[in-house]
């Protein structure tokens, strides 16, 4: 069993992917005193939002599971240097003094993921949609022109 995927985010880790801009946080699993965190109820699982990236012959397709978020709460941005940025925030429930929490498993907090897109991405034709808590971002690919090869008769 390899330790690298465990340290770098699980089986779909992109440690060796040159297009990924994910940064490994060596302190993500440590608990710090509540004075250092913004909330004692903050659950960092949402911060590590998982995103699938697949390449089809026509496009690069990104899918992110963002349950409970509305499309207005998610930002999809393209930076000048071909970087796709997906970000958003889910706020935790307000604590009522009469409530007793037994378990907090739903995640909350801000998230941001960035991906460097390859040269063949058409940056001006990016489309994003959100349905049933799944964000889909489609980045069409430019056609790669193959050089014309002419057969030469050998005499």
C-alpha positions as CSV (number, residue, x, y, z in Angstrom):
1,X,0.0,0.0,0.0
2,X,1.4,3.4,-1.0
3,X,1.5,6.2,1.5
4,X,1.6,9.0,-1.1
5,X,-2.1,9.0,-2.0
6,X,-3.0,9.1,1.8
7,X,-0.8,12.1,2.4
8,X,-2.0,13.9,-0.7
9,X,-5.7,13.5,-0.6
10,X,-6.8,9.9,-1.4
11,X,-6.9,7.7,-4.4
12,X,-7.8,10.4,-6.9
13,X,-4.8,12.5,-5.8
14,X,-3.2,14.7,-8.4
15,X,0.2,14.8,-7.0
16,X,1.9,14.1,-10.3
17,X,-0.5,16.0,-12.4
18,X,1.3,19.0,-13.9
19,X,-2.1,20.8,-14.4
20,X,-3.2,20.6,-10.8
21,X,-2.5,23.5,-8.5
22,X,-3.6,21.8,-5.3
23,X,-1.3,22.4,-2.4
24,X,-0.7,19.8,0.3
25,X,-1.6,21.2,3.8
26,X,0.5,19.2,6.4
27,X,-1.6,20.7,9.2
28,X,-5.1,19.9,7.8
29,X,-5.7,17.0,10.2
30,X,-4.4,18.7,13.3
31,X,-6.9,20.2,15.7
32,X,-6.0,23.6,17.0
33,X,-7.5,25.4,20.0
34,X,-10.8,27.1,19.3
35,X,-9.2,30.5,19.7
36,X,-7.3,29.9,16.5
37,X,-10.3,28.7,14.4
38,X,-13.2,30.8,13.3
39,X,-15.7,28.4,14.8
40,X,-15.6,25.3,17.0
41,X,-18.3,23.9,14.6
42,X,-16.3,24.4,11.4
43,X,-15.8,21.2,9.6
44,X,-12.9,21.3,7.1
45,X,-14.2,18.5,4.9
46,X,-15.9,21.0,2.6
47,X,-12.7,22.9,2.2
48,X,-11.2,19.8,0.5
49,X,-14.0,19.6,-2.1
50,X,-13.3,16.8,-4.6
51,X,-13.5,17.6,-8.3
52,X,-13.4,15.1,-11.1
53,X,-11.6,16.3,-14.4
54,X,-12.1,14.2,-17.5
55,X,-11.0,14.9,-21.0
56,X,-13.1,13.9,-23.9
57,X,-12.3,14.4,-27.6
58,X,-14.3,17.6,-27.6
59,X,-13.8,19.2,-24.1
60,X,-12.4,19.2,-20.6
61,X,-15.2,18.4,-18.2
62,X,-15.0,19.2,-14.5
63,X,-17.6,17.9,-12.0
64,X,-17.9,18.9,-8.3
65,X,-20.3,17.6,-5.7
66,X,-21.6,20.6,-3.9
67,X,-24.7,19.4,-2.0
68,X,-26.8,22.1,-0.4
69,X,-25.3,25.0,-2.4
70,X,-27.2,27.1,-4.8
71,X,-25.6,28.3,-8.1
72,X,-25.4,31.8,-6.7
73,X,-23.1,30.6,-3.9
74,X,-20.5,29.2,-6.3
75,X,-18.0,31.2,-8.4
76,X,-16.4,29.8,-11.6
77,X,-13.7,32.1,-12.9
78,X,-11.0,32.0,-15.6
79,X,-7.7,33.8,-15.0
80,X,-5.5,35.2,-17.8
81,X,-2.9,32.5,-17.6
82,X,-5.4,29.6,-18.4
83,X,-6.3,28.9,-14.8
84,X,-9.9,27.7,-13.9
85,X,-10.9,28.6,-10.4
86,X,-13.9,27.2,-8.7
87,X,-14.8,28.6,-5.3
88,X,-17.7,29.1,-2.8
89,X,-18.8,28.9,0.8
90,X,-21.3,27.1,2.9
91,X,-22.1,28.7,6.2
92,X,-22.6,26.5,9.3
93,X,-25.9,26.6,11.1
94,X,-26.2,29.3,13.8
95,X,-25.9,28.0,17.2
96,X,-29.0,28.4,19.5
97,X,-28.2,28.6,23.2
98,X,-31.0,26.0,23.8
99,X,-29.6,23.5,21.3
100,X,-27.3,20.6,22.3
101,X,-25.2,19.3,19.5
102,X,-24.5,15.5,19.6
103,X,-22.7,15.3,16.3
104,X,-21.5,17.7,13.6
105,X,-20.6,15.8,10.4
106,X,-21.9,18.1,7.6
107,X,-19.1,20.3,6.3
108,X,-19.0,24.0,6.1
109,X,-16.6,26.7,5.3
110,X,-14.9,28.2,2.2
111,X,-13.4,26.2,-0.6
112,X,-11.3,27.1,-3.7
113,X,-9.8,24.8,-6.3
114,X,-7.6,25.9,-9.2
115,X,-6.7,24.0,-12.3
116,X,-4.2,25.0,-15.0
117,X,-5.8,24.3,-18.3
118,X,-3.8,23.0,-21.3
119,X,-3.0,25.0,-24.4
120,X,-5.9,23.5,-26.4
121,X,-8.6,24.9,-24.0
122,X,-11.0,27.5,-25.6
123,X,-11.0,29.9,-22.7
124,X,-13.7,32.1,-24.3
125,X,-16.3,29.3,-24.5
126,X,-16.4,27.9,-21.0
127,X,-19.9,26.8,-19.8
128,X,-21.0,26.0,-16.2
129,X,-24.2,24.5,-14.9
130,X,-25.5,23.3,-11.6
131,X,-28.1,20.6,-11.2
132,X,-29.0,18.6,-8.0
133,X,-25.9,19.9,-6.2
134,X,-23.4,18.9,-8.9
135,X,-21.5,21.6,-10.6
136,X,-20.4,20.8,-14.2
137,X,-17.9,23.1,-16.0
138,X,-17.2,22.3,-19.6
139,X,-14.2,23.8,-21.4
140,X,-14.2,23.1,-25.1
141,X,-11.0,22.1,-26.8
142,X,-9.5,23.7,-29.9
143,X,-9.1,21.3,-32.8
144,X,-5.5,20.3,-33.3
145,X,-4.5,20.7,-36.9
146,X,-2.5,17.8,-38.1
147,X,0.2,18.8,-40.5
148,X,-0.4,17.8,-44.1
149,X,1.7,14.9,-45.1
150,X,2.3,14.5,-48.8
151,X,3.5,11.2,-50.2
152,X,6.6,11.7,-52.4
153,X,7.2,9.2,-55.1
154,X,10.7,7.7,-54.9
155,X,12.2,7.1,-58.2
